[in-house]
């Protein structure tokens, strides 16, 4: 059985992550098939809107920790197939139908979509603070969230679908049996618009998304290197072994007090 399934219904393509036994974690096989699915969506002139969902208890649990540990390096190995969804090359809208956990890289997949429907039981987490040397400082900013909520998100706190609906990150809440019908209803609405209006509006709205300024991006890059990088694999090992991590923090204890700055 494919770990990513597609189903074309009229002008709508349903893309389903189908690795439920691993909570749809982003292993190489899944990322390869996901890239192929979004490439098909991009290149097929007969489909105009995608609904993106997951099978089982999760939308996507993010990084495949098992594969990272086997590889001996954090993060995801480069997918052998280019993914137009990840690369921002789609000119067609994508609606997330979030059926469960959206964690780490799974949260980022939701973040890349244009519209979002979630079941009330869905749980969201930006996980960088748990796995890297800098928390997910940019995600709350991209979402236009107030600073305290963006800080909470950056520090790896979990959010319910209800909370993210209240702050405007989620468009609709729907019970499980209504999740896909609600997402398809939004897709069908977009298909009633003049084609140029739909395409042009999606393009314009994407250009208006907030972007991190270059000086802050340079500071973030420096902070990603500021600390003992052995903690990256320690966080993953501890997660896999279900134990408390033994973090080192900094190679030089004085680095704790010598943070990179914007200057």
C-alpha positions as CSV (number, residue, x, y, z in Angstrom):
1,X,0.0,0.0,0.0
2,X,1.3,3.5,-0.9
3,X,2.4,5.7,2.0
4,X,0.8,8.6,0.1
5,X,-2.5,8.1,-1.6
6,X,-4.2,10.4,-4.2
7,X,-7.8,10.5,-5.3
8,X,-9.1,12.9,-7.9
9,X,-12.7,13.9,-7.5
10,X,-13.7,16.3,-10.3
11,X,-11.3,19.2,-10.1
12,X,-10.2,18.4,-6.5
13,X,-7.3,16.1,-5.6
14,X,-7.3,14.5,-2.2
15,X,-3.7,13.8,-1.0
16,X,-3.5,11.5,2.0
17,X,-0.4,10.7,4.1
18,X,-0.9,7.0,4.7
19,X,1.7,5.7,7.2
20,X,-0.5,5.6,10.3
21,X,1.6,3.0,12.2
22,X,4.3,5.8,12.3
23,X,1.9,8.7,12.7
24,X,2.7,9.7,9.2
25,X,6.3,10.6,10.2
26,X,8.4,12.2,7.4
27,X,10.6,9.3,6.4
28,X,12.3,9.2,3.0
29,X,9.7,7.0,1.4
30,X,6.8,9.2,2.5
31,X,8.5,12.4,1.5
32,X,9.4,11.0,-1.9
33,X,5.8,9.9,-2.5
34,X,4.4,13.2,-1.2
35,X,6.7,15.1,-3.6
36,X,5.3,12.9,-6.5
37,X,1.7,13.6,-5.4
38,X,2.2,17.3,-5.3
39,X,4.0,17.2,-8.6
40,X,1.1,15.4,-10.2
41,X,-1.3,18.1,-8.6
42,X,0.9,20.9,-10.1
43,X,1.1,19.4,-13.5
44,X,-2.4,18.0,-14.0
45,X,-4.4,20.7,-15.9
46,X,-7.7,19.1,-14.8
47,X,-7.3,19.6,-11.1
48,X,-7.4,23.0,-9.4
49,X,-7.6,22.5,-5.6
50,X,-5.9,20.0,-3.3
51,X,-7.2,18.7,0.0
52,X,-4.3,17.5,2.1
53,X,-4.9,15.1,5.1
54,X,-3.5,12.1,7.0
55,X,-4.7,8.6,7.8
56,X,-5.0,7.4,11.4
57,X,-4.4,9.4,14.6
58,X,-2.1,11.9,13.1
59,X,-1.9,14.4,10.2
60,X,1.9,14.2,10.5
61,X,4.2,13.7,13.4
62,X,7.1,15.4,11.7
63,X,10.7,14.1,11.6
64,X,11.2,10.4,11.5
65,X,13.3,10.0,14.6
66,X,14.1,6.4,13.9
67,X,15.6,7.2,10.5
68,X,17.5,10.2,12.0
69,X,19.1,7.9,14.6
70,X,19.9,5.2,12.0
71,X,21.5,7.9,9.8
72,X,23.3,9.4,12.8
73,X,22.3,13.0,11.8
74,X,19.4,15.2,12.8
75,X,16.6,16.3,10.5
76,X,15.5,14.8,7.3
77,X,17.7,13.4,4.6
78,X,17.3,15.2,1.3
79,X,14.3,13.8,-0.6
80,X,15.3,12.5,-4.0
81,X,12.3,14.2,-5.7
82,X,11.7,17.9,-5.7
83,X,8.4,18.9,-4.0
84,X,6.6,21.9,-5.5
85,X,4.5,22.3,-2.3
86,X,7.6,22.6,-0.1
87,X,9.3,24.9,-2.6
88,X,6.5,27.3,-3.0
89,X,6.0,26.5,-6.7
90,X,2.3,25.8,-6.7
91,X,-0.1,28.3,-8.3
92,X,-3.1,26.2,-7.0
93,X,-4.6,26.4,-3.5
94,X,-4.1,23.6,-0.9
95,X,-6.5,23.1,2.0
96,X,-5.3,21.2,5.1
97,X,-7.8,18.7,6.6
98,X,-6.0,18.1,9.9
99,X,-7.3,14.8,11.4
100,X,-4.9,14.5,14.4
101,X,-1.4,15.4,15.6
102,X,0.5,18.0,13.6
103,X,3.9,18.1,15.2
104,X,7.2,19.6,14.1
105,X,7.5,19.1,10.4
106,X,3.8,18.2,10.3
107,X,3.1,21.7,11.7
108,X,5.2,23.2,8.9
109,X,3.1,21.3,6.4
110,X,0.0,22.8,7.8
111,X,1.7,26.2,7.8
112,X,2.3,26.0,4.1
113,X,-1.4,25.5,3.2
114,X,-3.7,28.2,2.3
115,X,-6.8,27.2,4.3
116,X,-7.1,24.8,7.3
117,X,-9.8,22.7,8.8
118,X,-9.1,20.6,11.9
119,X,-10.9,18.2,14.2
120,X,-11.3,19.5,17.7
121,X,-9.0,16.8,19.1
122,X,-6.1,17.7,16.9
123,X,-2.9,18.7,18.7
124,X,-0.2,21.1,17.3
125,X,3.4,21.7,18.3
126,X,6.3,23.6,16.9
127,X,9.1,21.3,18.0
128,X,12.4,23.1,17.1
129,X,13.0,24.1,20.7
130,X,13.1,20.4,21.7
131,X,15.3,19.2,18.8
132,X,17.6,22.1,17.8
133,X,19.6,25.0,19.3
134,X,17.0,27.6,18.5
135,X,13.2,27.3,18.9
136,X,10.7,27.9,16.1
137,X,10.9,31.7,16.4
138,X,9.4,32.3,13.0
139,X,6.2,30.3,13.0
140,X,4.1,32.5,15.2
141,X,5.4,35.5,13.3
142,X,4.3,33.9,10.0
143,X,0.9,33.2,11.5
144,X,0.5,36.8,12.6
145,X,0.1,35.8,16.3
146,X,0.5,38.2,19.2
147,X,4.0,38.2,20.6
148,X,3.3,36.2,23.9
149,X,1.5,33.5,21.9
150,X,4.3,33.4,19.3
151,X,6.8,33.0,22.1
152,X,4.8,30.1,23.6
153,X,4.7,28.5,20.2
154,X,8.5,29.0,19.7
155,X,9.2,27.3,23.0
156,X,7.5,24.1,22.1
157,X,4.3,24.3,24.0
158,X,1.4,22.3,22.6
159,X,-1.7,23.9,21.3
160,X,-5.2,22.5,20.8
161,X,-7.1,23.0,17.6
162,X,-9.6,25.1,19.5
163,X,-6.9,27.5,20.7
164,X,-5.4,27.9,17.2
165,X,-8.9,28.4,15.8
166,X,-9.5,31.2,18.4
167,X,-6.2,33.0,17.4
168,X,-6.9,32.7,13.7
169,X,-4.5,29.9,12.6
170,X,-7.3,27.5,11.8
171,X,-10.2,28.5,9.5
172,X,-12.8,25.8,10.6
173,X,-13.3,23.2,13.3
174,X,-15.2,20.0,12.2
175,X,-16.0,16.7,13.9
176,X,-14.1,13.8,12.3
177,X,-17.0,12.7,10.1
178,X,-17.4,16.2,8.8
179,X,-13.7,17.0,8.3
180,X,-13.3,16.0,4.6
181,X,-16.8,17.3,3.7
182,X,-16.0,20.6,5.2
183,X,-12.6,20.8,3.4
184,X,-14.3,19.7,0.1
185,X,-17.0,22.4,0.6
186,X,-14.3,25.1,0.8
187,X,-12.7,23.7,-2.3
188,X,-16.0,23.6,-4.1
189,X,-16.6,27.3,-3.2
190,X,-13.2,28.2,-4.7
191,X,-14.2,26.4,-7.9
192,X,-17.2,28.7,-8.3
193,X,-14.9,31.7,-8.7
194,X,-13.6,32.9,-12.0
195,X,-10.4,31.0,-12.6
196,X,-8.3,34.1,-12.8
197,X,-9.8,35.4,-9.6
198,X,-8.9,32.2,-7.7
199,X,-5.4,32.0,-9.1
200,X,-4.6,35.7,-8.8
201,X,-6.0,36.0,-5.2
202,X,-4.1,33.0,-4.0
203,X,-0.9,34.4,-5.5
204,X,-1.5,37.8,-3.9
205,X,-2.3,36.4,-0.5
206,X,0.9,34.4,-0.6
207,X,3.0,37.5,-1.4
208,X,1.5,39.2,1.7
209,X,2.6,36.6,4.1
210,X,5.1,38.0,6.7
211,X,8.8,37.4,6.0
212,X,11.7,37.5,8.5
213,X,14.0,40.4,7.8
214,X,17.5,39.5,6.5
215,X,19.3,40.7,9.7
216,X,17.1,38.6,11.9
217,X,17.7,35.6,9.6
218,X,21.4,36.1,10.0
219,X,21.0,36.2,13.8
220,X,18.9,33.0,13.7
221,X,21.6,31.3,11.7
222,X,24.2,32.3,14.3
223,X,22.0,31.1,17.2
224,X,21.5,27.7,15.4
225,X,25.3,27.2,15.9
226,X,25.5,28.6,19.4
227,X,25.7,25.7,21.8
228,X,26.8,22.1,22.1
229,X,25.5,20.4,18.9
230,X,25.7,17.0,20.5
231,X,22.5,17.9,22.2
232,X,20.7,17.6,18.9
233,X,21.2,13.9,18.7
234,X,20.8,13.5,22.5
235,X,17.3,14.9,22.2
236,X,16.4,12.4,19.6
237,X,18.0,9.5,21.4
238,X,16.2,10.4,24.6
239,X,12.9,10.6,22.7
240,X,13.4,7.2,21.2
241,X,14.5,5.6,24.4
242,X,11.7,7.3,26.4
243,X,14.1,8.8,29.0
244,X,15.1,12.2,30.3
245,X,17.7,13.8,28.1
246,X,21.2,14.6,29.4
247,X,21.9,17.9,27.7
248,X,25.3,19.6,27.8
249,X,24.3,23.1,26.8
250,X,27.5,24.8,25.7
251,X,31.0,23.6,24.8
252,X,32.4,26.5,26.7
253,X,30.2,27.5,29.8
254,X,31.0,31.1,29.1
255,X,29.2,31.0,25.8
256,X,26.0,31.0,27.9
257,X,26.6,34.7,28.5
258,X,28.0,35.6,25.0
259,X,25.0,35.4,22.7
260,X,25.3,36.5,19.1
261,X,23.7,39.9,18.5
262,X,22.3,41.8,15.5
263,X,25.4,43.9,15.2
